[in-house]
Amino acid sequence: MIENLVKQFLSVALAQYDAIYVLDNRKYNRLYARMQKIRNELKNKDGDQRRALLPLLSHPNVQVKQMAANTLLGIAPIPARRALEEVKASGIQPQSGDAWGMIDALDDGSFIPN
């Protein structure tokens, strides 16, 4: 079950990547809602199974890496932040800008991960 949720997370993140570049905001928003459900399912599993997403922090796709990092900030802050720094340094937009914004929010305390 956990492995299936990780596969779904990966599939949704890759579909988000595609939706971003064809400017399909409606599709992206539907995919984001699906990702939130997957995140919540993983979090609510015995022992908080979001850690199953840790391998995605090294995925070559910046959207996958960014979304996994955002999901993992509350339970694996050091590797998650490192992944966000990599996305930021990639210069690939809009993910680079989004990663910068998340890092800034973490640093100024306006975002507290859980």
ABEGO torsion letter per residue (X at the ends): XAAAAAAAAAAAAAAAAAAAAAGBAAAAAAAAAAAAAAAAAAAABBGGAAAAAAAAAABABAAAAAAAAAAAAAABAAAAAAAAAAAAAAGBOAAAAAAAAAAAAAAAGABBBX
